[in-house]
Amino acid sequence: MKTRQLFRHPALWAALVLSGLTVLWLMLGAPVGLITQIAIYTLYGMGVNLLVGYTGLVPFGASVFFGCASYALAFFVLGRVATDVVALVLAVLFSLALALVLGALILRRKGLYFSLLTLACSQIAFEVAFKWTAVTGGENGLQGVQRPSFVSDLGFHLFTVASVVVGIALLWRIAHSPFGRALQAVRDNEQRARSLGYNVYLLRLGSFLLMAGFVGYAGALLTLLLQGVYANNLSWQHAGDALLMTVLGGVHHFLGPLWGAITFIIMENRLSAITENWWLIFAPILILFALLSPEGIQGLVQRVLRRERWTLTRNTIPPRPAVIAPYTSAAQAMDPDRPILETKKLSKRFGSLVTAHDIDFEVRPFVLHSIIGPNGAGKTTFYNMLTGVLPPSGGKVFFEGRDITRLPMHARARLGISRSFQILSVFPNLSVFENVRIAVQAQKIGARGLLNDAHGIDAINARSWSLLDAVGLADKAAAPCADLPHGAKRLLEIAVTLAIESKLLLLDEPLAGLAEADRIIVADLIRRLAKNHAVLLIEHDIDRVLAISDRISVLHQGRIIADGKPTEVANNPEVISAYLGAAKSADQVAPAIERQAGAATEALLEARGIAVGYGGSTVLSGVSLEVRKGEAVALLGRNGVGKTTALRALTGSLPLDAGTVSFAGTQLAKLRPFEINRLGISLVPEGRRLFPNLTVVENLQLAARPGGMNLEEIFQLFPRLRTRQAAKAENLSGGERQMVAIARALMVPSKLILLDEPFEGLAPAVVNEVMDALVKLRGQVAMVIVEHHAETVLPIVDRAYVLVNGQVAFAGDAATLEKDHALQARLLGVVHGENQNPPAHAAVV
């Protein structure tokens, strides 16, 4: 180890701090046992932080191992089974065995349930220890535990400090091993870790066992320190002491438990000498830390020094090689004439809802095969069945001729099926290099190697550099992933997806939220990857899909309705109908309305140059629109272009990155959603979002405010609701739920109602009922109607906006767009080849 690395090693700093405290206490003539206790609780806290900081699990009752190992050592020594030193080893083994039994059970749950289960185990152990007087001594505990190997308190103190420092060094090594790095991947993104081939349950069980071993050793040391053991360490009052110390010192800092233990124990010692109610003084200090410095004592120091970062691991990466080997695909040996993936009669049902029905499908090597389809077609559900996220309700999935229908996600990943996700899925708290290295490691060695340095495995490092270079991120390898722009994160996600020796790449909307320049880069990379892999792509940018794909399948209402070359698919009548809606029959008559002249009324809502996105992505860019009093406006566009995002921006639930929004002369940028609602903007969300256990009337009354419609007016608008007013929302049909959702918005004194896909999933007769109600509302309240099918909504609105890739491509009279079927096809449908871009048109912006 280099001198500089040794100087920065946290075990050295822990040794220096504990030694310094020892010298200070000896100089003061104070008992050294207090510093021994600090050393013990430091190791206790670091064992707990192996779960909290590294694995993402919060054990409220890790004390079950601390207390039980304390009793175990006492039993071994008092029963003359072993000497004190041997008893230490046996106590650790006992703690490991206990953890294996408890972990196998409680790790089936996570989050709050895991935390409470650990606390329950600790409390059960306390009840046994406190009441089984014949064995445990009950309230008096077990006393007279001799430690012949350490006659003096100073001798035992030195042994304790030395062994704790060794334990700290061991924990630091584990944190940097392949196993420790895999734990951090699970902490950051469990689903992504599974998709790379990690068995998350076994990783958590391993960390649980390690935690129990270190905590059990600390508990056994405490018995030797006190030369006795008592039940109070198992009680709920003390179960969270180590967790409290860890949080106080800094849960995202390796030495945080050391600073927390020093502060907690010294303050307890000093304050308890002043008053029995010392917690009344200490608790406000904890509250201040929680509010002012969530990263604890070490985080506070870093903030003062302006060097804020997690210190759970060193912030270095392996050296970059002088020459980076070019990326080579493990999939090049595939037989191009044999399908790599097949599904037969694949189906998925959620109760009565069918999202996939008898899908027969195949993917061939070296082909860029895209799946497109309208909203709700079942595309992501299909991907989730292919990758093992969801079990199918029927049918089978074959990979390279092998039935993988029942294989879990991590097992499929090890076969060579890798995927990206619709929402960016990387490891945000790891470096760019570490994101890729973790993925390469998953396929090469998994989490094996508890004491090896993960950055010392040359083959894995070289492969990681090759992947980063292939996606153009080698120069940003040392950067924290969280600091990357959105486009670079997409490239990183593709590199992570490639890293597991992928044969089949399933890419779920890789272009989502990218600026045009980034779209070109990522699309070109996908096209190149298809030359050496099988690529299955879901993407909403239909124009680009048609331009780069070799084959396209169209999914609609859970069925494959078209499959073939881009030209064939673009001209398929069923595909045209799915995207633009079925052509109207001769006997269909649009509702009779009198369209409002746009300039005749005063502007109510004005949005100017708004830009908005999610997590660094850009969904809308430079969008401007306006709605006038009493006007009905359609907001159209293919799925994924940003229609719902626009509504969220207008209602304040998504903050603007740029631009302004004003309503009735009031700027909305700094207002919260409920304040915007009280100004008169109401949202009818996609999916209705009613309160299922409340009746129709109760749902409406919750929203009622003076100035809104009353129940009688609602029942006149929606007669069906009068007969269903006592029914619970969960028992309503889809159409009835939509009526209640619209009615709820009208119970508020609304000036503008935003309706997100109000006709989605409704039968034609119900669509007519809802449409008639909207026609009656024309002029009374302004409306913005988001709808996928233009032919449904254009006849009942005054003006229309069409979004294409997050920008306004059309703004004008609804009648103009309604009559121009060619323009509708270009903006909203599926058009191939040279006609894929909108033509010059007076209304196109």
Solvent accessible surface area in square Angstrom, and as a share of the most:
residue,aa,sasa,rsa
1,M,150,0.67
2,K,150,0.63
3,T,116,0.67
4,R,164,0.60
5,Q,97,0.43
6,L,93,0.46
7,F,120,0.50
8,R,148,0.54
9,H,25,0.11
10,P,10,0.06
11,A,8,0.06
12,L,59,0.29
13,W,102,0.36
14,A,0,0.00
15,A,25,0.20
16,L,94,0.47
17,V,36,0.21
18,L,0,0.00
19,S,54,0.35
20,G,39,0.38
21,L,27,0.14
22,T,10,0.06
23,V,82,0.47
24,L,82,0.41
25,W,33,0.12
26,L,88,0.44
27,M,151,0.67
28,L,121,0.60
29,G,68,0.65
30,A,31,0.24
31,P,110,0.69
32,V,11,0.06
33,G,24,0.24
34,L,27,0.13
35,I,0,0.00
36,T,1,0.01
37,Q,51,0.23
38,I,0,0.00
39,A,0,0.00
40,I,0,0.00
41,Y,17,0.06
42,T,0,0.00
43,L,2,0.01
44,Y,4,0.01
45,G,0,0.00
46,M,7,0.03
47,G,0,0.00
48,V,1,0.01
49,N,4,0.02
50,L,4,0.02
51,L,0,0.00
52,V,23,0.13
53,G,0,0.00
54,Y,7,0.03
55,T,1,0.01
56,G,41,0.40
57,L,5,0.02
58,V,57,0.33
59,P,2,0.01
60,F,69,0.29
61,G,0,0.00
62,A,4,0.03
63,S,1,0.00
64,V,6,0.04
65,F,2,0.01
66,F,1,0.01
67,G,2,0.02
68,C,24,0.15
69,A,0,0.00
70,S,4,0.02
71,Y,13,0.05
72,A,6,0.05
73,L,0,0.00
74,A,0,0.00
75,F,79,0.33
76,F,47,0.19
77,V,19,0.11
78,L,74,0.37
79,G,50,0.48
80,R,216,0.79
81,V,100,0.57
82,A,20,0.15
83,T,82,0.48
84,D,1,0.00
85,V,64,0.37
86,V,76,0.44
87,A,0,0.00
88,L,5,0.02
89,V,85,0.49
90,L,53,0.26
91,A,0,0.00
92,V,32,0.18
93,L,98,0.49
94,F,85,0.36
95,S,1,0.00
96,L,56,0.28
97,A,57,0.44
98,L,41,0.20
99,A,0,0.00
100,L,94,0.47
101,V,95,0.55
102,L,30,0.15
103,G,0,0.00
104,A,38,0.29
105,L,121,0.60
106,I,10,0.05
107,L,12,0.06
108,R,155,0.56
109,R,139,0.51
110,K,107,0.45
111,G,48,0.46
112,L,113,0.56
113,Y,147,0.56
114,F,1,0.00
115,S,4,0.03
116,L,84,0.42
117,L,65,0.32
118,T,4,0.02
119,L,49,0.24
120,A,46,0.36
121,C,23,0.14
122,S,0,0.00
123,Q,49,0.22
124,I,113,0.58
125,A,16,0.12
126,F,33,0.14
127,E,64,0.28
128,V,74,0.42
129,A,4,0.03
130,F,77,0.32
131,K,145,0.61
132,W,140,0.49
133,T,88,0.51
134,A,100,0.77
135,V,59,0.34
136,T,7,0.04
137,G,16,0.16
138,G,0,0.00
139,E,133,0.60
140,N,107,0.55
141,G,9,0.08
142,L,27,0.14
143,Q,111,0.49
144,G,40,0.39
145,V,0,0.00
146,Q,112,0.50
147,R,12,0.04
148,P,91,0.57
149,S,62,0.40
150,F,25,0.10
151,V,137,0.79
152,S,59,0.38
153,D,97,0.50
154,L,74,0.37
155,G,29,0.28
156,F,1,0.00
157,H,0,0.00
158,L,102,0.51
159,F,61,0.25
160,T,0,0.00
161,V,16,0.09
162,A,56,0.43
163,S,22,0.14
164,V,0,0.00
165,V,27,0.15
166,V,99,0.57
167,G,8,0.07
168,I,0,0.00
169,A,36,0.28
170,L,72,0.36
171,L,5,0.03
172,W,32,0.11
173,R,89,0.32
174,I,2,0.01
175,A,1,0.01
176,H,2,0.01
177,S,0,0.00
178,P,0,0.00
179,F,21,0.09
180,G,1,0.01
181,R,10,0.04
182,A,0,0.00
183,L,0,0.00
184,Q,4,0.02
185,A,0,0.00
186,V,3,0.02
187,R,43,0.16
188,D,27,0.14
189,N,30,0.15
190,E,32,0.14
191,Q,78,0.35
192,R,0,0.00
193,A,0,0.00
194,R,80,0.29
195,S,3,0.02
196,L,1,0.00
197,G,0,0.00
198,Y,4,0.01
199,N,50,0.26
200,V,0,0.00
201,Y,51,0.19
202,L,102,0.51
203,L,9,0.05
204,R,25,0.09
205,L,22,0.11
206,G,20,0.19
207,S,0,0.00
208,F,1,0.00
209,L,44,0.22
210,L,35,0.18
211,M,1,0.00
212,A,0,0.00
213,G,10,0.10
214,F,20,0.09
215,V,0,0.00
216,G,0,0.00
217,Y,43,0.16
218,A,0,0.00
219,G,0,0.00
220,A,0,0.00
221,L,0,0.00
222,L,9,0.05
223,T,1,0.01
224,L,0,0.00
225,L,36,0.18
226,L,90,0.45
227,Q,68,0.30
228,G,1,0.01
229,V,5,0.03
230,Y,79,0.30
231,A,5,0.04
232,N,77,0.39
233,N,24,0.12
234,L,2,0.01
235,S,6,0.04
236,W,160,0.56
237,Q,109,0.48
238,H,66,0.30
239,A,5,0.04
240,G,29,0.28
241,D,19,0.10
242,A,1,0.01
243,L,25,0.12
244,L,48,0.24
245,M,3,0.01
246,T,0,0.00
247,V,73,0.42
248,L,6,0.03
249,G,0,0.00
250,G,0,0.00
251,V,23,0.13
252,H,41,0.18
253,H,1,0.01
254,F,10,0.04
255,L,19,0.10
256,G,0,0.00
257,P,0,0.00
258,L,0,0.00
259,W,66,0.23
260,G,0,0.00
261,A,0,0.00
262,I,29,0.15
263,T,33,0.19
264,F,9,0.04
265,I,3,0.02
266,I,40,0.20
267,M,46,0.20
268,E,51,0.23
269,N,52,0.27
270,R,149,0.54
271,L,21,0.10
272,S,52,0.33
273,A,81,0.62
274,I,132,0.67
275,T,42,0.24
276,E,167,0.75
277,N,94,0.48
278,W,28,0.10
279,W,104,0.36
280,L,136,0.68
281,I,76,0.39
282,F,0,0.00
283,A,33,0.26
284,P,64,0.40
285,I,51,0.26
286,L,29,0.15
287,I,99,0.50
288,L,100,0.50
289,F,44,0.18
290,A,68,0.53
291,L,130,0.65
292,L,112,0.56
293,S,3,0.02
294,P,88,0.56
295,E,49,0.22
296,G,1,0.01
297,I,36,0.18
298,Q,35,0.16
299,G,6,0.05
300,L,70,0.35
301,V,78,0.45
302,Q,22,0.10
303,R,102,0.37
304,V,111,0.64
305,L,104,0.52
306,R,218,0.80
307,R,178,0.65
308,E,118,0.53
309,R,103,0.37
310,W,78,0.27
311,T,23,0.13
312,L,5,0.02
313,T,20,0.12
314,R,72,0.26
315,N,102,0.52
316,T,70,0.41
317,I,43,0.22
318,P,10,0.06
319,P,124,0.78
320,R,119,0.43
321,P,48,0.30
322,A,112,0.87
323,V,128,0.73
324,I,26,0.13
325,A,58,0.45
326,P,111,0.70
327,Y,43,0.16
328,T,81,0.47
329,S,11,0.07
330,A,48,0.37
331,A,1,0.00
332,Q,102,0.45
333,A,102,0.79
334,M,22,0.10
335,D,76,0.39
336,P,74,0.47
337,D,115,0.60
338,R,130,0.47
339,P,24,0.15
340,I,6,0.03
341,L,1,0.00
342,E,50,0.23
343,T,3,0.02
344,K,107,0.45
345,K,118,0.50
346,L,0,0.00
347,S,4,0.02
348,K,18,0.08
349,R,110,0.40
350,F,91,0.38
351,G,72,0.69
352,S,118,0.76
353,L,112,0.56
354,V,60,0.35
355,T,25,0.15
356,A,0,0.00
357,H,52,0.23
358,D,65,0.34
359,I,2,0.01
360,D,82,0.43
361,F,15,0.06
362,E,44,0.20
363,V,0,0.00
364,R,76,0.28
365,P,4,0.03
366,F,58,0.24
367,V,36,0.21
368,L,0,0.00
369,H,0,0.00
370,S,0,0.00
371,I,0,0.00
372,I,1,0.00
373,G,1,0.01
374,P,5,0.03
375,N,58,0.30
376,G,74,0.71
377,A,2,0.01
378,G,12,0.11
379,K,15,0.06
380,T,49,0.28
381,T,22,0.13
382,F,0,0.00
383,Y,0,0.00
384,N,26,0.13
385,M,0,0.00
386,L,1,0.00
387,T,6,0.03
388,G,21,0.20
389,V,50,0.29
390,L,43,0.21
391,P,79,0.50
392,P,8,0.05
393,S,57,0.37
394,G,24,0.23
395,G,28,0.27
396,K,98,0.42
397,V,0,0.00
398,F,42,0.17
399,F,3,0.01
400,E,67,0.30
401,G,50,0.49
402,R,124,0.45
403,D,66,0.34
404,I,0,0.00
405,T,8,0.05
406,R,172,0.63
407,L,42,0.21
408,P,66,0.41
409,M,18,0.08
410,H,37,0.17
411,A,24,0.19
412,R,5,0.02
413,A,1,0.01
414,R,101,0.37
415,L,49,0.24
416,G,1,0.01
417,I,6,0.03
418,S,1,0.01
419,R,6,0.02
420,S,2,0.01
421,F,14,0.06
422,Q,75,0.34
423,I,145,0.74
424,L,38,0.19
425,S,7,0.04
426,V,11,0.06
427,F,0,0.00
428,P,54,0.34
429,N,74,0.38
430,L,10,0.05
431,S,25,0.16
432,V,0,0.00
433,F,0,0.00
434,E,5,0.02
435,N,0,0.00
436,V,0,0.00
437,R,0,0.00
438,I,0,0.00
439,A,0,0.00
440,V,0,0.00
441,Q,0,0.00
442,A,0,0.00
443,Q,43,0.19
444,K,92,0.39
445,I,42,0.21
446,G,3,0.03
447,A,26,0.20
448,R,161,0.59
449,G,23,0.22
450,L,73,0.36
451,L,99,0.49
452,N,87,0.45
453,D,47,0.24
454,A,0,0.00
455,H,22,0.10
456,G,50,0.48
457,I,44,0.22
458,D,114,0.59
459,A,71,0.55
460,I,3,0.01
461,N,14,0.07
462,A,51,0.40
463,R,37,0.14
464,S,0,0.00
465,W,7,0.03
466,S,6,0.04
467,L,0,0.00
468,L,0,0.00
469,D,67,0.35
470,A,34,0.27
471,V,9,0.05
472,G,62,0.59
473,L,4,0.02
474,A,8,0.06
475,D,125,0.65
476,K,90,0.38
477,A,2,0.02
478,A,71,0.55
479,A,30,0.24
480,P,73,0.46
481,C,0,0.00
482,A,61,0.47
483,D,103,0.53
484,L,13,0.06
485,P,81,0.51
486,H,19,0.08
487,G,6,0.06
488,A,9,0.07
489,K,32,0.14
490,R,5,0.02
491,L,21,0.11
492,L,0,0.00
493,E,1,0.01
494,I,3,0.01
495,A,0,0.00
496,V,0,0.00
497,T,0,0.00
498,L,1,0.00
499,A,1,0.01
500,I,0,0.00
501,E,36,0.16
502,S,1,0.00
503,K,52,0.22
504,L,0,0.00
505,L,1,0.00
506,L,0,0.00
507,L,1,0.00
508,D,0,0.00
509,E,11,0.05
510,P,1,0.01
511,L,2,0.01
512,A,28,0.22
513,G,12,0.11
514,L,7,0.04
515,A,58,0.45
516,E,90,0.40
517,A,67,0.52
518,D,44,0.23
519,R,24,0.09
520,I,100,0.51
521,I,90,0.46
522,V,1,0.00
523,A,6,0.05
524,D,73,0.38
525,L,5,0.03
526,I,1,0.00
527,R,67,0.25
528,R,112,0.41
529,L,10,0.05
530,A,0,0.00
531,K,136,0.57
532,N,50,0.26
533,H,0,0.00
534,A,0,0.00
535,V,0,0.00
536,L,0,0.00
537,L,1,0.01
538,I,1,0.00
539,E,4,0.02
540,H,25,0.11
541,D,5,0.03
542,I,1,0.01
543,D,19,0.10
544,R,43,0.16
545,V,1,0.00
546,L,3,0.01
547,A,67,0.52
548,I,23,0.12
549,S,11,0.07
550,D,58,0.30
551,R,58,0.21
552,I,0,0.00
553,S,0,0.00
554,V,0,0.00
555,L,0,0.00
556,H,43,0.19
557,Q,135,0.60
558,G,1,0.01
559,R,126,0.46
560,I,50,0.25
561,I,34,0.17
562,A,8,0.07
563,D,66,0.34
564,G,13,0.12
565,K,132,0.56
566,P,15,0.10
567,T,68,0.40
568,E,104,0.47
569,V,2,0.01
570,A,5,0.04
571,N,103,0.53
572,N,40,0.21
573,P,102,0.64
574,E,101,0.45
575,V,0,0.00
576,I,70,0.36
577,S,41,0.26
578,A,4,0.03
579,Y,1,0.00
580,L,30,0.15
581,G,12,0.11
582,A,70,0.55
583,A,100,0.78
584,K,94,0.40
585,S,61,0.39
586,A,113,0.87
587,D,119,0.62
588,Q,105,0.47
589,V,134,0.77
590,A,46,0.36
591,P,35,0.22
592,A,103,0.79
593,I,45,0.23
594,E,156,0.70
595,R,80,0.29
596,Q,47,0.21
597,A,67,0.52
598,G,20,0.19
599,A,98,0.76
600,A,76,0.59
601,T,45,0.26
602,E,116,0.52
603,A,28,0.22
604,L,7,0.03
605,L,0,0.00
606,E,62,0.28
607,A,0,0.00
608,R,107,0.39
609,G,31,0.30
610,I,1,0.00
611,A,17,0.13
612,V,0,0.00
613,G,13,0.12
614,Y,85,0.32
615,G,70,0.67
616,G,63,0.61
617,S,10,0.06
618,T,58,0.34
619,V,29,0.17
620,L,0,0.00
621,S,43,0.28
622,G,52,0.50
623,V,0,0.00
624,S,45,0.29
625,L,10,0.05
626,E,32,0.14
627,V,1,0.00
628,R,48,0.18
629,K,98,0.41
630,G,15,0.15
631,E,0,0.00
632,A,1,0.00
633,V,3,0.01
634,A,0,0.00
635,L,2,0.01
636,L,0,0.00
637,G,0,0.00
638,R,10,0.04
639,N,0,0.00
640,G,58,0.55
641,V,10,0.06
642,G,7,0.06
643,K,11,0.05
644,T,57,0.33
645,T,10,0.06
646,A,1,0.00
647,L,1,0.01
648,R,82,0.30
649,A,7,0.06
650,L,2,0.01
651,T,16,0.09
652,G,23,0.23
653,S,52,0.34
654,L,17,0.09
655,P,104,0.66
656,L,45,0.22
657,D,105,0.54
658,A,51,0.40
659,G,35,0.34
660,T,68,0.40
661,V,3,0.01
662,S,17,0.11
663,F,2,0.01
664,A,58,0.45
665,G,75,0.72
666,T,53,0.31
667,Q,106,0.47
668,L,8,0.04
669,A,68,0.52
670,K,197,0.83
671,L,53,0.26
672,R,145,0.53
673,P,64,0.40
674,F,108,0.45
675,E,50,0.22
676,I,2,0.01
677,N,39,0.20
678,R,155,0.56
679,L,62,0.31
680,G,1,0.01
681,I,3,0.01
682,S,3,0.02
683,L,63,0.31
684,V,0,0.00
685,P,15,0.09
686,E,57,0.25
687,G,50,0.49
688,R,34,0.13
689,R,172,0.63
690,L,24,0.12
691,F,99,0.41
692,P,71,0.45
693,N,99,0.51
694,L,55,0.27
695,T,29,0.17
696,V,0,0.00
697,V,27,0.16
698,E,73,0.33
699,N,0,0.00
700,L,0,0.00
701,Q,101,0.45
702,L,114,0.57
703,A,20,0.16
704,A,49,0.38
705,R,61,0.22
706,P,132,0.83
707,G,72,0.69
708,G,25,0.24
709,M,42,0.19
710,N,83,0.43
711,L,49,0.25
712,E,84,0.38
713,E,77,0.35
714,I,0,0.00
715,F,12,0.05
716,Q,115,0.51
717,L,17,0.09
718,F,5,0.02
719,P,86,0.54
720,R,75,0.27
721,L,0,0.00
722,R,101,0.37
723,T,115,0.67
724,R,77,0.28
725,Q,66,0.29
726,A,86,0.66
727,A,21,0.16
728,K,87,0.37
729,A,2,0.02
730,E,82,0.37
731,N,99,0.51
732,L,9,0.04
733,S,54,0.35
734,G,36,0.35
735,G,6,0.05
736,E,14,0.06
737,R,87,0.32
738,Q,3,0.01
739,M,1,0.00
740,V,0,0.00
741,A,1,0.01
742,I,0,0.00
743,A,0,0.00
744,R,36,0.13
745,A,7,0.06
746,L,10,0.05
747,M,6,0.03
748,V,11,0.06
749,P,48,0.30
750,S,22,0.14
751,K,103,0.44
752,L,0,0.00
753,I,1,0.01
754,L,0,0.00
755,L,1,0.00
756,D,5,0.03
757,E,10,0.04
758,P,0,0.00
759,F,14,0.06
760,E,61,0.27
761,G,80,0.77
762,L,22,0.11
763,A,56,0.43
764,P,107,0.67
765,A,69,0.53
766,V,19,0.11
767,V,23,0.13
768,N,88,0.45
769,E,62,0.28
770,V,0,0.00
771,M,20,0.09
772,D,74,0.38
773,A,2,0.01
774,L,1,0.01
775,V,35,0.20
776,K,113,0.48
777,L,1,0.01
778,R,42,0.15
779,G,52,0.50
780,Q,124,0.55
781,V,10,0.06
782,A,0,0.00
783,M,2,0.01
784,V,5,0.03
785,I,0,0.00
786,V,1,0.00
787,E,10,0.04
788,H,16,0.07
789,H,48,0.22
790,A,1,0.01
791,E,41,0.18
792,T,26,0.15
793,V,0,0.00
794,L,0,0.00
795,P,8,0.05
796,I,2,0.01
797,V,0,0.00
798,D,3,0.02
799,R,28,0.10
800,A,0,0.00
801,Y,11,0.04
802,V,0,0.00
803,L,1,0.00
804,V,28,0.16
805,N,54,0.28
806,G,1,0.01
807,Q,101,0.45
808,V,22,0.13
809,A,12,0.10
810,F,0,0.00
811,A,33,0.26
812,G,17,0.16
813,D,81,0.42
814,A,0,0.00
815,A,27,0.21
816,T,56,0.33
817,L,0,0.00
818,E,44,0.20
819,K,157,0.67
820,D,37,0.19
821,H,131,0.59
822,A,55,0.42
823,L,3,0.01
824,Q,13,0.06
825,A,28,0.21
826,R,62,0.23
827,L,1,0.01
828,L,3,0.01
829,G,1,0.01
830,V,10,0.06
831,V,26,0.15
832,H,56,0.25
833,G,29,0.28
834,E,156,0.70
835,N,70,0.36
836,Q,36,0.16
837,N,99,0.51
838,P,50,0.31
839,P,62,0.39
840,A,110,0.86
841,H,60,0.27
842,A,113,0.87
843,A,18,0.14
844,V,35,0.20
845,V,112,0.64
